[in-house]
Amino acid sequence: MQLSNEPAEELAQFLIDESKGVFSLCGFVCGGNFGARSVPGAYSRHTNGLTGSEAMEAVIKLARQYWLEKKQPRRKNFIARHLSFHGNTVATLSLAHHAARRAPYEAILDHDNFFHVSPAYYKRFGKQGESEKDYVQRLVKELEDKILELGPETVVGFVAETVVGATTGAVPAPNSYFKAMREVCEKYDVLFILDEVMSGMGRRSLPPRCTSLGERLTLTVWKAWVRYMHGRASEITHLRIFKLLRKA
């Protein structure tokens, strides 16, 4: 960080240590509405800042920049899911796929760099007689086919919510889904990006949902309470979470 301080560094180290190897890098950008009134004695000025939508905008930019730094400028395509929500800006509406929210702006959304595969919603979209395991394998094949269709060398990453809230009502993915999707991303060397609005720290429990996936992840973003990135890139947290962590 260009402008660091001891509390931010302490919090970053806490997150890395408590992740048991899942997080390797943590960086922060202040966001939300906070100041002296919400964090007594911490700030003398009030800051109007980042929303969840803008945080996902930052994810899009940083993920793209990662590949530019790796000298792979052809990486420009993102793959997300139908029945998803990642924000209300033009770019994040393009990334997500919530039909009602997209409808008024469909003519100006980016259809050239944002693509979508099926949601992980077994109860609604599983075929008759199809087991949950077979359903996951079908979704794995769909993601792999989409990466191959676009060309792995053009794909920035795959983006998904660990628990989908705004479009399906707190629906968790089937067992083994994220592990399988991560393996596809690793196979083709694309970023594995998680948006944890419904299940991040302070909502589901103190650790974010992604830590239960184990091993090292590529990129995770917590929003509402906190937005966060780790692994090969880094991003965002809300300072209110620091008080919560200090009590843990």
C-alpha positions in Angstrom: 0.0 0.0 0.0 1.2 3.5 -0.7 -0.3 4.9 2.5 -0.1 2.3 5.3 -0.6 2.4 9.0 -0.1 0.1 12.0 -3.8 -1.0 12.4 -4.1 -1.8 8.7 -1.0 -3.9 8.8 -2.0 -5.6 12.0 -5.4 -6.5 10.5 -3.8 -7.7 7.2 -1.5 -10.0 9.2 -4.3 -11.2 11.3 -6.3 -12.2 8.2 -3.4 -14.0 6.6 -2.5 -15.9 9.8 -6.0 -16.9 10.6 -6.7 -18.2 7.0 -4.4 -21.2 7.6 -2.6 -20.7 4.3 -5.7 -19.8 2.2 -4.8 -16.1 2.1 -1.3 -15.0 1.0 -1.8 -11.3 0.4 -4.2 -8.7 1.8 -4.6 -5.1 0.8 -7.2 -2.4 1.7 -9.1 0.5 0.2 -11.4 2.4 2.6 -15.0 2.3 1.6 -18.5 3.1 2.8 -19.6 5.9 5.1 -17.5 6.0 8.2 -15.7 8.5 10.4 -15.5 9.9 13.9 -19.1 9.0 14.6 -18.9 5.3 13.8 -15.3 4.7 14.9 -14.8 7.0 17.9 -11.5 8.7 18.0 -10.2 7.0 14.9 -11.0 9.7 12.3 -11.6 13.4 12.4 -13.1 13.6 9.0 -16.0 11.8 7.3 -15.3 9.7 4.2 -17.8 8.9 1.5 -16.4 6.0 -0.4 -16.6 2.7 -2.1 -19.7 0.7 -2.6 -20.0 -2.9 -3.4 -20.5 -2.1 -7.0 -17.3 0.0 -7.2 -15.4 -2.8 -5.4 -16.3 -5.2 -8.1 -15.3 -2.6 -10.7 -11.9 -2.7 -9.0 -11.9 -6.5 -9.2 -12.5 -6.3 -13.0 -9.7 -3.8 -13.4 -7.2 -5.5 -11.2 -7.8 -8.9 -12.7 -7.3 -7.4 -16.2 -4.1 -5.6 -15.0 -2.8 -8.8 -13.5 -2.6 -10.4 -17.0 -1.2 -7.2 -18.5 1.6 -7.4 -16.0 2.1 -11.1 -17.0 2.5 -9.9 -20.6 -0.7 -11.6 -21.7 -2.8 -8.6 -23.1 -5.2 -11.0 -25.0 -6.8 -11.8 -21.7 -10.0 -9.7 -21.8 -12.9 -12.1 -21.3 -14.8 -12.7 -18.0 -17.0 -15.7 -17.4 -19.7 -15.3 -14.7 -23.1 -17.0 -14.1 -26.7 -16.5 -14.9 -28.9 -15.5 -11.9 -25.9 -13.6 -10.4 -25.5 -10.0 -9.1 -22.1 -8.3 -8.7 -23.1 -4.6 -8.7 -25.1 -1.9 -10.4 -22.6 -0.1 -12.6 -22.5 -0.7 -16.3 -19.5 -3.0 -16.0 -20.8 -5.0 -13.0 -24.2 -5.3 -14.6 -22.4 -6.7 -17.7 -20.5 -9.1 -15.5 -23.5 -10.4 -13.6 -26.7 -11.6 -15.1 -29.9 -10.4 -13.4 -32.4 -10.0 -16.2 -34.6 -7.4 -14.6 -31.7 -5.2 -13.5 -30.0 -5.4 -16.8 -33.1 -4.8 -19.0 -33.1 -1.0 -19.0 -29.4 -0.8 -19.9 -29.1 -3.9 -22.2 -28.3 -1.7 -25.2 -25.2 -0.2 -23.5 -23.9 -3.3 -21.6 -20.7 -5.0 -22.7 -21.6 -8.2 -24.6 -18.2 -8.7 -26.1 -16.1 -9.3 -23.0 -18.6 -10.7 -20.4 -20.0 -14.2 -20.8 -22.2 -16.4 -18.7 -22.7 -20.1 -17.8 -25.5 -21.8 -15.7 -26.1 -21.0 -12.0 -25.2 -23.6 -9.4 -28.9 -24.3 -8.4 -29.5 -28.0 -8.2 -33.0 -28.0 -6.8 -34.3 -25.8 -9.6 -32.1 -26.7 -12.6 -31.1 -30.3 -11.9 -32.6 -32.7 -14.5 -35.0 -35.4 -13.6 -33.0 -38.4 -12.3 -29.8 -36.4 -12.3 -27.8 -36.8 -9.1 -26.2 -33.7 -7.5 -22.7 -35.1 -8.4 -23.7 -35.5 -12.0 -25.2 -32.0 -12.0 -21.9 -30.6 -10.8 -20.1 -32.5 -13.6 -22.4 -31.0 -16.1 -21.6 -27.5 -14.9 -17.9 -28.3 -14.9 -18.2 -29.3 -18.5 -20.1 -26.2 -19.4 -17.5 -23.9 -17.9 -14.7 -25.9 -19.6 -16.5 -25.7 -22.9 -17.0 -21.9 -22.6 -13.3 -21.4 -21.8 -12.3 -23.5 -24.8 -14.9 -21.7 -27.0 -13.4 -18.3 -26.1 -9.8 -19.6 -26.0 -8.1 -20.0 -22.6 -5.5 -17.4 -23.7 -8.3 -14.8 -23.8 -10.0 -15.5 -20.5 -9.3 -13.3 -17.5 -11.2 -15.4 -14.9 -14.4 -17.1 -13.7 -16.5 -15.1 -11.2 -19.1 -16.5 -8.8 -20.8 -15.8 -5.5 -20.2 -18.4 -2.9 -23.8 -17.9 -1.7 -26.2 -16.2 -4.2 -28.4 -13.7 -2.5 -29.8 -10.9 -4.6 -31.1 -13.1 -7.5 -32.0 -16.5 -5.9 -32.4 -16.0 -2.2 -29.4 -17.3 -0.3 -28.8 -20.4 -2.4 -25.6 -22.3 -1.6 -23.8 -24.3 -4.3 -24.0 -28.1 -4.4 -21.3 -30.0 -2.6 -17.9 -30.1 -4.4 -19.0 -27.4 -6.9 -16.5 -24.8 -6.1 -13.6 -27.2 -5.7 -14.5 -28.6 -9.2 -14.8 -25.2 -10.7 -11.5 -24.1 -9.2 -9.8 -27.1 -10.7 -11.1 -26.1 -14.2 -9.7 -22.6 -13.6 -6.3 -24.0 -12.6 -6.3 -26.4 -15.6 -6.6 -23.5 -18.0 -4.7 -20.9 -15.9 -7.6 -18.5 -15.5 -8.3 -16.5 -12.3 -10.8 -18.0 -9.8 -12.8 -15.1 -8.4 -15.3 -15.3 -5.5 -17.8 -12.6 -4.5 -18.8 -13.1 -0.9 -21.6 -10.6 -0.4 -23.9 -13.1 1.3 -21.4 -15.2 3.2 -18.4 -13.1 3.9 -17.0 -12.3 7.4 -19.6 -10.7 9.7 -22.5 -12.4 8.0 -22.0 -16.2 7.9 -19.3 -16.3 10.6 -15.9 -14.7 11.4 -14.0 -16.5 8.7 -15.3 -16.0 5.2 -17.0 -18.9 3.3 -14.1 -19.3 0.9 -11.7 -20.5 3.7 -13.7 -23.7 3.9 -12.7 -24.5 0.3 -9.2 -25.1 1.5 -5.8 -24.7 -0.2 -4.8 -21.4 -1.8 -7.4 -19.4 -3.7 -6.9 -16.9 -6.5 -9.0 -13.9 -5.6 -11.8 -13.3 -3.1 -13.9 -10.2 -2.6 -16.0 -9.6 0.5 -18.6 -6.9 0.2 -21.2 -5.3 2.5 -19.0 -5.7 5.6 -15.8 -6.2 3.8 -14.3 -6.6 0.4 -11.1 -8.5 0.2 -8.7 -10.1 -2.3 -5.8 -12.5 -1.9 -3.5 -14.8 -3.7 -2.4 -13.2 -7.0 -4.0 -9.8 -6.5 -5.3 -7.7 -3.6 -8.1 -5.3 -2.7 -10.6 -4.0 -0.2 -11.9 -4.0 3.3 -14.2 -1.8 5.5 -12.5 -0.5 8.7 -15.6 -1.4 10.8 -14.5 -5.1 10.6 -11.3 -4.3 12.5 -13.2 -3.8 15.8 -14.9 -7.2 15.2 -11.6 -8.9 14.6 -10.0 -7.4 17.6 -12.8 -8.9 19.8 -12.3 -12.4 18.3 
